Amino acid sequence: MSHQFAGIMFTDGVKAAQEEYGSRARLERFAEIAGPNAELTNREADFIAQRDTFYMATVNEDGWPYVQHRGGPPGLLRVLAPTRLAFADFRGNTQLVSVGNVSKNDRCSLILMDYPNRRRLKILGRMRVVFIDVAAFDWNCPQHITQRYTQEEWESLDSAQ
């Protein structure tokens, strides 16, 4: 498969489910034409730079997934290179679940949302505390993204009218 995200995520179990639900052939064609999606381009860098929040998933030593919200000013997640991200690690409740998880299993997944424009970017990577080496990414379907606006976004829409 030329699409790196599909190559990582479409395991035998996933392929079997796709076959059972009738989407396997379409997704195989998509994976062949969609490009490798292993290096972030200016499109992804621009999108990432505008985000003030993202969700990060890690897995603990017992196989339990953990999803954490990260928020801050726009640009808290930065593209350092086509395959490297860094983020500001603002002090939270000091449970350090993600930090502990990646000390044993460095795989992580990020989801970045643009609710007003109904766009979502998923990123897979290998994380060291505050650095993520990108393995693959995928732009996701907007079909079920409900538009949401921050107060600032809403006010800018209102003043533009």
Secondary structure by P-SEA (a helix, b strand, c coil): cccaaaaacccaaaaaaaaaacaaaaaaaaaacccccccccaaaaaaaaacccbbbbbbcccbbbbbbbbbccccccccccccbbbbbcccccccaaaaaaaaccccbbbbbbbcccbbbbbbbbbbcccccccccccccccccccccccaaaaaaaaaac
